[in-house]
């Protein structure tokens, strides 16, 4: 995969940002330091501690007024800690008209989704670990394509996911069994063929395990579950086909991943009320339960098709709804989604800097986001607002999309724009 000059520059700027965060990890005011340091500050942090004066006789209380030593000062230079960047995006929901545009790009008998990721590719490829959420099953050979309400979409989407720079995808969703067990198998087969790790579906016991990655020496585990199943019930039979959202089972899986060596555990949950930005009571209860566990470090959410709030619990983040990343919602005159609000055209790239913390654990040290919007009227390009906005789109439309997302995810996540990267 060859990056253009502009893509390399954007990726390097992202790298600079996390390097600054890595150098600041060992200082105790981690978040403030990461946000305030300039991108060209590459020197390791210096921590100075001063011990109180000690009585010359070591007693601590000399009524005779004996001399005391001067305060002692110790300066420690911290070595740069291990660190990596992680980005996660919302739902890849390939409606018929998204596929039609991919067919236009691909030519006769082929579908090419890669141009749709062109503008966001520098951000995704520039991260150390990039995670997608694939909601629509992939066809085995494109002979049985189907769209809403049951999906079997062109398998070339797997190649576009890999080309965009994703390392892995969560695949547990309400559409996971739209094409039955054959759809599960074809989805997993095509993603693995493309070199993309998967979690959230399995056809056999050997595949029923987390996706694993390693960045800067930090082992990472990714697990995926769904709270919804169209036309079916949960748990599925066998349960490994699509794991359900069950706190006890999730925590057991996270503990097993930790015991297997993972130092950073990410959960992807498909949940919530469709088209509603507000968190449900079930979501907030699960956030508290899951993030309270020492075995869970980050929670990502999908399923509502609109951005939802981000929560922080003792330095751990739950971005519970990342919105649609690629879709045809809210629809058009060919198939209108009357219940879909304008926010179904919005999404975000959630960005996290992760590294060693002073207490010896690994956790998030900085968090931000880039709002996105799908240019449905023509190209179906995913537009990173404030980073690479196309000409020919009314600026007020893009500004309104950014405003909608900001109202939901800020201030827990801070918006990143081109100025954030230097």
C-alpha positions, 0 to 999 in steps of 0.5 A: 500500500503506497501513500501519497505525499498528502497521506504521508504528511497526515499520517506523520502528523498523527504520529507526532501527536502520539509521540508527544503523548508518549513522552508525557505519560510518565508525568503524573498530570498525564492528560493536561501535559499531553494536550498542552505540549507542542508537537515539536517537543521531543525531549523526555519529561523531567520529574523533580521531587524535593524531600523535606529537611531531616534532623541531623540526629534522625529524630525528626524533633530536636527540642535542643535546636540541633542543626538539620540538613538542607532539603534534598532534590532528586531529578529523574529523567523518564525514558519514553514509554511504550505507546500506540494510537488506535482509531475506530469508526462507525458502521459500514452499512452497504445499502444498494445505492452504495453498492451501485456507486461501487459498481460504477467505480469497478466497471463491468462485473466488479465493485470497487469501494476504495474511492469511498475511503480516499479522504479518510485513508490517511487517518486510518492508515496513520494509526497503529491499530485501526478497527472498523465495524462491518454490519453487512455480511459479505457474499461468497461470490456476488451471485446472491447479492441482497440489500435491505432488510437482509444483506449480502453485499459485494465481497470486494468491500473486504479489499477496500477495508484492507486498503483503507488501512484497517487492521481488524473489524468487529462483525457482531451485529443485528445483521450477522445472520442475514445470510445464515451460517454461510454468510458468516463463513463468507464474511470471515473468509473474505476479511481474512483473505484481505488480511483483516482480523475479525472478532464477533463471529465464528463458525467453529471453536478454533475461530471463537477467540478475540482478535489480537494485535501488538503495537510497540510491544503492547499486546491488544485483544479485541472482542465483539458482541451484539445486543440485537438480532434481526428475526432471531434470538440471542444467544444463537445456536451455537452461541459462538456464531454471534456472541451476545451482550451479556456482562458476565460472559463478556467479563469472563472473556476479557479476563481470559484475554488478559490471562492470555497476555493482553495488556489492553482489552477493547470491547465492541458492542452493537447495541442501543436504540436505533436513530436515538443519540441518547444512551439507554439505561441498559447502556449506561448500566453496562458501561459502569459494570464493564469499565469497573473491571480491571480487564476492560480498558476501552469500550466502542459502540455501534448500532444506533446509526447516529453518534452517541455520547462518550463516557469516561470512568476513571480514565477509561472511555466508552464511545458508545455509538460511533454513528454511520461511517458509510451508508445511504441513510437517511435514504433518498427518493428511491428508498426513503428512511422516514425514521432516519434523522439527518444525523444518520449521515454523520459519524466519527473517527474516534482517536485514542493514544494509549500507553504505559501509565505510571502505575504500571498498567496500560491505558488511554492517555489522550482521546479525540475525534474527527467528525465524518459525513458521507457525500451521498449525492455523488461519490459516496466518499466519507468526508473527514470534516476539518481535515480534507473537505471536498469542494462542491459541497455547501459549507453550511451542510458540513458545518451543521453535520460537525455541529450535530456530532460535537453536541453529542461527543464533546467535551469528553472527546476533543475535536481534531482538525488539520491544525491539531496535527501541526 
